[in-house]
Amino acid sequence: MKKPGHFQAKNKKKNSRDVLSYEQLPLEEYEKKPEAHELRLDRKRVIIGVSIIVLLVLCVVVYFCRGSIASCVGIQTQPKEVSYAISGLDVEPGNFRTYSEGVGYVSDTDFVYMNEDGEKLHSVQIAYAQPMFRSDKTAGIIYDMGSTGYTLVSEESTLKSSNTQENIYLADVTSQLCYGFVTESSGYNARFEIYSAEHSLMYAYNFSEYYITSMALSPDGSGAVLCGVSTQQGKSVSAVYVLDFTKEEPLAKHIIEDEVIFDCDFISSQSVCAVGSASAFICKGRDFSEIVATSYDQMELTAYDFNADIGRLTLSLSRSGDGRNCTIRLVDTEGAVQRNIETDYEIISVSTIKDRITVTDGVSLYRYNDAGEFEVTHKLLSQCEQIRMYSANSVYILGLDKVVVCTF
């Protein structure tokens, strides 16, 4: 088929045999050559059409990045991952914790504290059979669970390395270098002891009814929360103790039937949280006398995070029961559910800082803001076991054989 207006170009050729008349040109191929003003009009139409298409594309982009303009920018920025080899062979996820301006971890052979540039600010060789690690904002404690050895560390030095009289079950430390243990005790199920920064015994309490499963010191070192478990008539029964070191007897004691409590912490000065197998519990008030249960609604707990800076417990609950399709549930200091964020991820770790929430399925990172709006995702270069946020856009990642610093 000839192009419109093609016959006029043919008409200019000298060979008359090639000349076509109007009668010889098919009607559907005949078009009048556009005038100059018509060409200008066509260009305007093209420009308007392109502008409309661009505007529609921008609207679609804004819709899918509707958290904020910053969210759109965040998705377009290039994430940065820097890896550092682990000292030792293995690091348990619970032994990977942020404190001060960096991250500390305990492997089977070493304790290492490093900053975001990978610089080792402090390291200690350890010889514990079952090393465990707890930390607060500026201090950490390493202990040999089931034995007596322990080591206190600050940001850049070893403060004390010693042994308890009885085998250690649990330990914790505060920024004021107050530290405590739950140990074996002759004639009792467990014994709790708290020591000052000068290493003198400040307080002790013996437990005869429950076996203590978790313990945490208050941020100011004035008290503690401890949770224990027992059985009554074939059923599991848990207890939450809140201690004040100025009082001989517990400030509060709550008995919870048909529940196993396995972790606890302070999320404010007047609110402690206990995480169980089917529910989480908030003990609140000046004397912690009120307890509020937050049911998992028959979902399976896959990960959780305590945040005392903003007073929040963050839970990851699997709706399908196999670890997938997790709901991120935000619980405040009153025990009220602030928000549920629905995902289709198999969340294995969650970390929060200020108004940001980051979760991982071991393959990618996913970040949300405080309103529950999705912000950005980043596919990791290697497998992840645990994450710890240290800024709104940065996270420490525990891999199989490395620590990764990721900014995204």
RAQUIDA-V733200 format. One line per field, one symbol per residue. ss: DSSP state (H for helix, E for strand, - for the rest). psi: psi as a letter, one per 20 degrees, with the letter a starting at -180 (. if undefined). A space follows every 10 residues. Layout:
ss=???
psi=???
//
This chain:
ss=-----HHHHH H----HHH-- ------HHH- -----HHHHH HHHHHHHHHH HHHHHHHHHH HHHH----HH HHHHHH---E EEEEE----- EEEEEEEEE- -EEEEEE--E EEEE-----E EEEEE----- EEEEE----E EEEEE---EE EEE----EEE EEE----EEE EEE-----EE EEEEE--EEE EEEEE----- EEEEEEE--- EEEEEEE--- --EEEEEEEE EE--EEEEEE EEEE------ -EEEEEE--- EEEEEEEE-- EEEEEE--EE EEEE-----E EEEEE----E EEEEEEE--- -EEEEEEE-- -----EEEEE EE----EEEE EE------EE EEE--EEEEE ---EEEEEE- ---EEEEEE- ---EEEEEEE E--EEEEEE- -EEEEEE-
psi=pqqpjhhhhh hiqhoihipq rhhhpqhiip qppqrghhgh gggghggggg ggggggghgg ghgikjgrhh ggghhiqoqp ppqpqqoahp pqhikoqqqc jbqqqpaiiq pppqaijjpo hpqppqlqgm pqpqqbhjqq ppqnpiaiqq ppqbhjrphp oaqrhrqpgq qrqrhjkpqr qprqppirhr ppppqrhjkq phqqpppihq ppiqqpqqhj jiaqpqqrqa qoljqppqqo ppqpiiqgqq hqpppoqlqo piqrrpirhk pqpppahirq ppprrhjkip pppoqjljrp phrrppnhhj mqppqopphi ijirlqpopp paiijqohqp oprkqnpiqq qqpdkqpprq jihrqppqrh jjppgqqppq hrqqhqqoqi rhjqqppoah jrppopp.
//
